[in-house]
Amino acid sequence: MSEKDNPVDRLFEFDGFNDSVSTHGVKYMGSKKKLVSYIGNLVGELKIKTAIDVFTGTTRVAQYLRQNDVETFTSDLSWASTKYANTYVHNGDNKHLQRHIDVMNGLAPTNGWLTKNYTGDVDESEPKGNGRCFKSKNTARADAARDYIETLDLHQWEKDTLITSVIHGLDAVDNTVGVQQAYLKEWCERADNNILFKLPVCLKGPKAEHFEGNCLEIKYPEADLAYMDPPYSPHEYSTYYHIWDSVARWDKPETDLKVNRRIDRVSKSDHYDGSMKSDWNRKEKAVEAFEKLIDRMPVRYCLISYNNESIVEQHELMDSCAKFGEVTLREVDYKRNIMSQIGNSSKNNPSKNQKNKELLILIDKNGK
């Protein structure tokens, strides 16, 4: 086959989707903010009407698809992802919620659970006040706002929209590099800003449904395509974004370790919740899990986003994909995530540049 006849190249020349649409989300190690147009071109060429965003994360891909008239179901283990999905993908007109945002911005600060666990400038008598993730002036306002949301008699998607506003507000004033595994030793400039709660943008397009849980167990509805962007790395996202999950559920758990991680995310704890651990975090299970997922998805097409720094070797993944149908792929140059550019990761492997390859792998299950 000549380069001119490459079916993947033809797919990426399609210009039927609206690339001017905006997507929204917190800082996220697996964010596809800069890849959504490539993904959209594939989906557009295939004339997809329904899709499943299996590992939806901050929902950026689902947001993009929705705004291009694709009915998109979403799923994730993360509790915070449920809030994002109901805010941006499965919601209605949210203008009436502005009055609650106004109230949240005017509430008196409260030194609650967030303030006691994730600030580095509270009174020394406060228990565990050493998190240094936020300034106390901001967590106290977030504590008050989050408590207020719990008092409201609203539909779940409406409450989730307000919760997303709290998470986004905190994300804008955090003292991290984007993950909650460690906090910066010195206060960064944005941490000094005053937190502001804003009404999330209401996106247009069809809405579907979100599923919270393990993708290997969820009973998905039939759709045209499943988009899969698993973590397949040794990093557990449930520990990288534990604060957002706690704000989402607002169960105010006991915390442990230097970062004050919720106790059920601490592996050595008697309260550890193993259900939040993904098979894609373990090399010995990742390939098997991939094959099981592809096989069980009730779709014709599977579109997989794969990074060449994954714990799964590319040839292993391609061999697995070929078992289920015709496979095509495209490489995309992509800036490496921030965690690979700092600390030991950068020092231990200085030869790595700040680019890597993102592969978009398309499986046509009818092409067996």
N, C-alpha and C positions, 0 to 999 in steps of 0.2 A: 504494500500500500504506500503510495507517495504521500509526502507531507501535505500536499494540496488536498488529498482525499481523506485526511485524518478526520474522523467524525467528531472528535472532541474540539478540534479547531473550529469546525463549523458551528458547534454549539456555542462557543464563546464569542462568535461574531454576531450573535443575535442581539438586537437592540430593542426588544419589545417591552421590557420592563422599565419602570420609571426609576432611574438611579438618583433622582433629586430628593427622594424621601429621606427623612431623618429617623434615626433610631436612638434609643435612650437607655442608659444603664449605668451602674456603678463601675468603678475601676475593677477589672476582672482579668485574671491571668489567661483565661481561655477565650477572651472576647473575640468575636468575629466582626467587629465594627468595620474593619477595612477590607473584609472579604465578601460582604453581603452582595455586592454587585456581581462578582464572579458567580456566586451561588445562584443569584437571581437570573443571570443569563442562561444558565443550564436549565433551571426550572421553566423559564419562559419558552425556550426552544421545545421543550417536551410538552408544552401546553397543559401544564399541571393545574388542576382546579382544587385539589385537596392534598394536604400534606400533614406529616407528623414530625414535629421537631422534638426528637427523642431525648436529647440532653440539652434542654433549652437554656439553662444557665440564666443569664440576664435577659433572655428572650429577643436578642437583637435580630437573629435570623427570622424568627416568627413575626416580629414587628414588620420587617421588610416584606415578607411574603404577604402578610395581611394587607398592607397598603397597596399591594399589587393584585388584590382581589383573589388571593389564594386562601381558602378556608383552612386554617392551620391549627391542629391539635398540638398540645405541648405536654411535656412530662419532665420530671426531674426528682432526684432524692431530696434536694434542698427545699427547706420550708420557705426560705426567702423567695425562691423561684416561683412558688405558688402566688405570692403577692405580686411579683413583677408580671406574671402571666395574666392575672386577673385585672391588673392595672392597664396593660397595653394591648392585650390580645383578645381577651374575652369580656370586655366591658361595654358599657353604654355611654351616653353623653354624661360627662362628669361635672359640668359647670356648676350644678347646684351644691357641689362639695366645697366650693370656694369659701363659703361662710364658715365651714369647720377649719379650713386652713387659716383663716383670719383669727379665729378663736385660739388655735394652737400657737400662733405667733404672739398672742397677747397674754398667754398664761404666765402666772408667777412661777419662777424656777423651783424645782424640787430636787433635793439631793437623794435620788432614789438608786435603783439597782445599777444603772449605767454609771452614775457618778461614783459609786462606791467601788466599782470594779475596773473602770477604764480611764481614770484620770490620774495625772501625776502631780497635780497642784492642789489637792485637797488637804484639809487639816490632817496632821500625822496621826491623830486619834482615830480617824476613819479606818475601818478594817479593809485591808487589801487595796488601799488607795494608791496603787503604784503602777497601774496599767500603762499610763502615759500615751494612750492612744488618742485622747481628746482632751481639750481644756475643760475644766469643770463648768465654766460658764455655759458651755454648749451642751454637755451631757445633762445638766440640770434642766435645761429647757426641753431636751429630747425626752427625759424622764416624765416631765409634766405632760407633754404632748401625747406620748404613748399611753400613759394612764388615762388621759381624756378619751382617746379612741375606744378604749375598752368599755366606756360608759355609754357609747352611742348605740341606738337601735337602728341599724342600717343593714342593707343587703351585704353579703360577704364581699362582693367585688368592690363595693363602696368603701368598706373598712380597709380592704387591702390596698386601695388607692391611697388612702391617708397614711397607711403604714409605709408604703413605698416612699411617700413624701418625707417621712422621718428618716428612713434609711438613706435616701439621696441627700438630705440635709446634712447628716452625719458624715457621709462620704466626702462631702465638699470641704470638711474642716478636719479631716483625720490626720494623724501624724504617722503614716505608714508609707511603704512603697507600693501599696495596693493589696497586700495580703496581711492577715491578722496572726501571723506567726511570730512577729517581732515588731517592736515599735521603735521609731527613730530616737536616738539618744538625745538629740537636741530638737527643740520645737521648730518645725518647718513653718514657713510663712503663712500657709493657708490655715494652720491650726489656730492662729491668732484672730482669724475672721469670726464674725458673729454668725451663728447658725441661722438659716432662714428656710422656713418650710414653704414650698411652692406646690401648686396644683400640677400634677403630672399632665403632660400633653395627652389629649384624647385623640387617638389615631383612628382613621377611617378604614373600613373594610369589614369583611365577614368575620364573625366570631365563632369560636368552636368550644372546646372544653380542655381543661387542664387535668392531668393525672399526677398525683404526688406518690412517689414510691419507686420501687425497683423495676427497671424496664424489662427485665427478664421474667417478671411476674404480672405486669399490667396487661389487662385485656384491652388491646387497642381496637378502635373502629377501623373499618376498611378505608383506605385512602389511595391516592395515586402514587405518592412518594413518601419515603421516610428519610429525613435528614439526620445523620448520626455524627456527632462530634464528641465522642467520649474522652475522658481525661487521659486514658492510657499512658500514665506516667506514675512514678512512685508517690506523687503528691496527693494527699487526700483533701479534696475541696471542702469537705465537711469540717476540717480543722482550719483551712485557710480563710474561711468566711463564717466562722462560728458566731461572731457578734451579730451579723445580719440575720442568721437563723434565730438567735435569741430575741432580737427585736421583733422578728416576724411572729414568733409564738408567744412571746412575753410571759414566759413561765418563771423568769427570774431564778435560774438555777444556781446551785453552788458552783464555784469555779476553782481552778487549780492551775499550777505551773506559773511561770513568770509572766505569761501573757494573759493569765486569768481566763483560760479556756473553760467553757462549760464542762462540768464534770463528766457528763456522758460522752464527751469527745476525747477523754483522756484514756488511752489504751490500758494503762496500769490500774485504773480505778475499778472498784467493784461495781460501779454504776455505768460502766462503758456500754454503749449501744452499738453493737457490731453491725446492725442493719444499715448503718450509714457508710460502711466501708464498701467500696466498689471493686468488682472483679477486675476492672481496667487499671487498678493501681498495682496489680500483681502480675508480673510477666508470665508466670506459670499458668495463669488463668485467663489472661486477656484474649488470646486467640480463640480459645474454646468459647468464651463468652460472646465474642464477635460472631462466630458461626451460629451460635444458638439464637442470637438476636436477629441476624439477617433472615434466618430460616423462619422465625415465628412472626415476622412483621407482615401484616395483611395488605401488602402493597405490590405494585409491579416494579417500581424503581426504588433502589436504595442509593442515596448519595452520601458518601463518607468523606469527612474532612480529616485528613491525616497529616501529621507533622513528622518530618524526617528525623526529629530528635526523640521520637517515641520509644518506649521500651519494647514495642513490637517492631521487628524488622520489616522493611517494606516488602521484601519478597515473600515473607510469611503471610502478610496481610493480603497481598495480591493473589497468592495461591488459594487462600481461604475464600476470597471473593469470587474467584473463577469457578468455584464449586456450585455457585447459585445462578450463574447466567453470564451474559456477555458483559465484559468489563472494558471501560475506557477511562482514561485519566488525563489530568492536566496539572502541571507544576506551576506554582505561583511563588515568586520571591516575596518573602515576608519578613518584617523586622522581628528579631527575637524578643521574647518577653523580658520584662524588666528584671526578673529574678536571675536571668542568665547573664546579666550585664554587671552585677554587683557582687561583692563579697567573695566567698570561697569559690563559687561557680566560675567567676571570671578569672580569679587568681590561679586556680588549678588547671585551667585550660585557656591560656591567653591567645592561642592560635585561632580560637573560634572568633569569627567576626559577628556582627550584629544582624546578620541575615540568616534565614534558613529557608527551607522549601516547605510549602504547604501543598499537599496533593489533594485534589478533588477527584474522588473515585466514584464513578457511576456504574451501578450494576442494573442491567435490564433482566429481571428474573424470567421474562418471556423469551429471552434469547438463549435459553439452554439448548 
